[in-house]
Amino acid sequence: MGVQEREGEQQRKLPLEGLRFIDFSWIQAGPWVGRYFANFGAEVIRIESSSRLDWARNVPGRPDHIEGRHRRGALFTNFNCDKLGVTLNLRHPRGLEVARKLVAIGDVVIDNFSAGYMDRIGLGYEDLVKIKPDIIALSMPVFGKTGPRRKFGAYGNGIQAAIGLNEISGFPDRPPAINIALPDMCANPTHACIALLAALHSRRRTGKGQYIELPQLESSLAWMDTTVLDYTANGRVATRTGNRSPHGAPHGAFPCLGEDRWCAIAVLTEEHWRAFGEVLGRPAWVQDAKFSTLAGRKENEDELERHVEEWTATRTAEDVMRRLQARGVPAGVCQTGEDLLEHDEHVKARNCFVELDYEGGKALCENTFIGMSATPGSVRRAGPTMGQDNEYVYREVLGLAEDEVNDLYVEGALD
């Protein structure tokens, strides 16, 4: 192989090749962490068991719902791209033996169980370092390992309630909005990845691993900094304001032509207000003195929004967006899933989604959104069916004999 060919081969290698993750996590927050590393070349072995089916496998949608051991819900397929999938019953003594063998050849262990679970089954950090002294272990207990709520568990929507995000989400005349489990997909996986990269860098310099505790509650609290500051400085308790903002008016989502079509509009400066009025043709109400200042617009916001709705309701959301954006006024269609996949030219041009083969059809998954010029990642394979890679991991990676693997199946250790 010539010099140029060797250089080309090196360029094609993914930057995290050679790292191995043993991923005990489930649902969303933990699996997202492993997915990021897998997209950039790390070998991530996702461990699960039919005795405790991952809830994400039960979520229907594309790809189509496949029953039994090959069940692969849409969420699971997306959150576990590029991972190897094995079944392993951690409640079985021999299953735990196999788990320890995997730890012995791993670099990083991930879990997002409630505090104390890994310790109880013999896979806590003190157990792991006896198997692999330089192991890096990441635990993501919802409330951390100490404190009065340390034994509590929750999903992302419960975390949102605990940090106060639901209290400020929604309209003042309605109950708090639950929305989707934002912490599971945003704050927690991102912070976990930063911590793991720091720990890997430290191990490369010192040769020592470490334990990382990432309480999901505290990770998510970062979203609430302004509400905490406002209470600390001004004694104000933030609550639901709908789509309104103290810094602009009109500011909200306005109904447009068609069924359930909306456009978000944010008039934040006097320049925006003048341009907004010109787009609307400067009707008489725009020129009314009570709307000439932000204070006046906020004081008469109900009336202002009625006028805006009368204008937007006669136009498509796309038309409203284009007219306002052309004059520098922040505006955007409140897009549906169909809009994103079928009509958004920017999303298509950026290849935000990638179509992957999976057993029984095609799966549309999120592409890696981190663009690196010298060491790019990629999304190459949909999340695995249950036990899809048992043979490879147990026979080739661990080097177990065929008879031993068969015995483990018979005994239920690889269930």
N, C-alpha and C positions, 0 to 999 in steps of 0.2 A: 504494500500500500504506500503510495507516494505521500509527500508532505501535505499537498493540498487536500488529498482524500482524508488524511488523518485529521486535519483541521476541520474539514466539513463534518466528520463523524463526531468530533468533540462539540461542535456547535449544535448538533442534533440532540445531544444528551440533555436530559432535564437536570436542573441545578441541584435538586435534592436527592438524586439517585444515590443509593448506598445507605440511606437512613431507613430504619424499620420501626414502624409504630404498631403497638398492640392496642387495638381500639375496643375497649369494653363498653363504650358509651352507647346511648340509644336515644330515640326520638329525634330531637333537632339540635339543641345547643352543642352537645358533644360531637355528634357526627359531622357537623359543619367544620369543626376544627380539623379533623382528619382529612376531610375532603380537600381543604386548601393545600395541605402538604402533599396529598396524593396527586393533585393536579400539577405539582411541580416536581414530581418524580419519586417521592418517598414511597416505600412499599408499606401500605397501611392494611393490616390484617384486621378486618372487622369481625368481632366475635359476637354470636347471638345463639339463642336456643329456642326451639319450638315450645319448650315448657314455659317460656316467658316471651311471647311473641312481641316484637317491636311494634308499638302502636302505629308507627309511621307506615308499616306495611298494610294497615287496614284502611288507609285513606285512598278512596277510589279516584278515578280520573285517568287521563292518559299517562302512562300506558294502561291498557285495559286491565281490569281486576282479574288476576289469575289466582285460582284457589289452591289450597293445600301448601305443600312445601315450596312451591314455586310462586307463591303469592308475592307480588312486588308492587306495592302501592306507589302512586305518583310521587309522594313526598320522599319515600325511602329511596326510590330510584334516583332522584335528584341529589339528595343529601349525601349519597354514598358513591358518587361517580369515582371511577378509577381505583376503588378498593378491592381487595381480595375478601371474599366472604366465606367464613367457616362457621359450622355449628359446633357448640361446645357447651355441655351441661355443667355449669359451675356448682350445682348442688350434688354432683356425683364425685366421690373421692378421686376416681381416676380422671375425671374431667378436670379437676383442680391440678392434678399432676401434669396433665398436658398443658394447662395454662401456664404453669411454672416453667415448663420447657420453652414455651414461646417467649416468656419474659427473658429467659436466659440468652436468647438470640436477638432481643430487641434493644432499641435505643430509648424509646419513649413509650410510656403506658398512659392511656387516657381513660378517665371515667367521669361520669356526671351523675353518680348515684347520691343518695342522701348521706350525710356524714356518718361514718362508722361502718357502712356496709362492707367496704373492701377489707377493713380490719377484721370484721367478724368472719369472713370466709377465708382469711389467711392470705390476702393479697394486698394488705396495707403497705405503706411505704417501708416500714421497718422489716416487713417480710420480703419485699422486693429487693432491697439492697443486699440481703443475704444471698439472693439468687444472682443478682447482677449489681456489683458495687457502684458502678457509674451510671446506673439507670436514672432517667429523668421521669418523674411521675407527675401528671397533672390531674388534680381532682377539682370538680366543679360543683360542690354541694350548694344547694340553693341559698342557705343562710349561713354557710361556713361551718367550721368544725367546733366553734365555741359560741357561747351566748345562749340565752334562754330558748331560742327557736332552732337550735342546731339540729334537732331531730326532725324538723318539719321538712316536707317535700312540696314541690309545686311545679307547675308548668309555667311557660312564659307569661300567659295571661294572669296567673296568680301573682307573679313577680310584679307585673305592671300595677296591680292593685296595691301591693305592699309598698312600692316606692312612691305612690301618689300620682302616677301617670294617668290612671283612669279618671281620677277626680278632675283633671283639667282637660279631659278628652270628651267631646260631645257638646250638646247644646244646654244652656242653663235651665230650660224647662223640661229636660229629659234626664233619665238616669245616666250615670257615667257610662261611656262607651268602652267596651272590652277590646274591640278591634282584633287584630291577629296577634300572635305571640311574638311581638317585636324583639324582646330581649334574646330569644332563642336564635335569631338570625342576624342580629346586628351587634350589639355591645359585647355580649359574652364571648362568641367565637373570635371576634376581632382582638379583644384583650388577651384571650388565651393564646392566640397565635403569636402576639408580641412577646408574651412571657416565655413561650417555648423557644422562640428564636433567640431570646436573650440567654436562656439556660443552655441551649446548644452551643452558643458562642462561648459562654463561660466554660463549658466542659472541654471545648477544643483548646482553650488556653490552659486550663488547670487539670484536666483529666478527671474532674469530679462532677458527678451528677447532682441533682437536688430535687426537693419536693416543692411543687407549686400548688398552693391553695388559691382558687379563684372563686370566691363566693358570688353567685350570680346576682344576688340582691345588690351588693356593693358595686359590682361592675355596672349594673343598670342605673344606679343612682346618679351616674355622671350626666344623664339626660336632665336631671332635675335641678341643676346648679342655679339657674336663674330664679326658680321659685323659692329655693332655699335662701338665696341672697336677698330677694325681695322681702321675705318674711324677716330675715335677720336685720336688714337695714331699715325697713319701713313698716314692719308689723302687718303687712298685707298677706292674706292667705289666698293663694291663687285657686281659682275654680274654673268651671266650664264657661267658655265664652263663644262656643260654636266656631265659626270660621272668621270671626272678627278679630281685629288687632288694635291695640291702643295706638299704633304708629301709622295707621292708614285707614282710608275710607274713600270709596267702597273697597271692601276687602272680604272676599268670600267666593263661594261657588254659586253660579247663577244658572237657572234653567234655560235651555236653548231648544231650538226646533228639533222635534223628534221625540221618541220615547226614552225617557230617563237619560237625556243628554245634558251635560253641564260643562261650563267653562269657568275656571278659576281666574279671578281678576284681583290684582293687588295695586291699588293707587297709593303710593307711599310718599310722594313728594308733590309740591305745587306744580312742578314741571309735568309730572305724570297727570295731574288733574287737568291742566290746560290741554295737553295732548288728548286726554280722554274725551273732553268736551268737543274738541275739533273732530274726532272720529265719529262722534254721535251727531255732528252737524250743528253743534251749539244750540240745542233747543232752549226754550225759555227757562225751564227749571234749572239747567246747568248755570245760567247766568244769575239765578236768584242769589241775593247777598248772603242768605243763611248757609249757602254751600261754598262760600268763597274762601273759607279757611278750614283747616283740619278740625279745629275745635267746633266750628259750626256744623261740619259734616258729621262729626261724631255725635253731637247733640241731636241731630235730626236723621240719624242713621236708618231708622225704620223707613221713613219716607224716601230717603235716598235710594235704598235698596229696591223699593217698589218701582221707582223710575228706571233703574238699571235693568230690572227683570222685564219690564215692558219692552225694552230695546233688545235684550238678548233672546227673548222668547220668539222673536220673528226671524231669527238667523240660526244657522247651524253653529255648533260649537267650534268647528274648524274655521268658519268665516269670522266669528268673533275673535278668536285667537289671532288669526293672521292680520286682521285690521288693527288690533291693538299693538301687537308686536311690531308691526311696521312703523309705528309711531313711538316705539320705545316704552310702551306700557306693559308691565309684567302680566302675562296671561297665558293660560295653557288649558287644553282640553283635559277633562277628568277622564282619562282613558280606561277602557275596559280591557280584559284579557284579549278579546278579539282585536281591539285597536292595536295593541302592542304587537301581536303576532301577524296580523294580516295587513295593517294599514300604515304602521309607523315606519317610514323610510329610513329614519335615523337608526332605529333598533336593528333593522335589516342590514343596513350598511356596516354597522359595527359588529355584526355577527354575535349579538347578545345571547342567542340561543343556538344550540347545536343539536342536530338530530343523530341519535345513536341507535345502533342495533341492540335489540334485546330479545329474549326468548318469546316468540309470538308476535313480534312486530317492531315498531319504531318508538323510541322515547325522545321527547323533546326536553332537553335539560339546559340549565343555565351554563353558559360558557364561563371560563375564567375571566374575571373583569380586571385583573391586574396585568397591565402591559409593561413588559420589561424588554428592553431592546437587545440585551446581550444574553439573557437567560430566561426566555419566555416559557410559560407553562402551557398546558393544553388539557382539554377534556376528551378522553379517548374511549371510555367505556362506561356504560350505564351501571347503576348500583346492582350488585349481584343478587341472584336468587339465593335462597337459603342453602348453605352448604355447597355453593357452586364451585368453590375452590378447595374443598376438603382434600381431594386427592393430591393436588399440587402442594398445598401447605404441609400436610401431614406426612406425605411420602417423600417429597423432594426437598422441602425447606427444612423440616424437622428430621428427616431421614428415618422415619419409623418403618419397620418391616410391614409387609402386606398383612401377615397374620395378626400382628399387633393391632393394626388399624381395624381389621375385621372384628377382633375381639372387643375393641372399644365401641364399635357400632352395636354389637350384640348386647353388651352390658348397659347400653344407654348413655355412655359417657360423651358420645358425639351427637346427641340428640338435638 
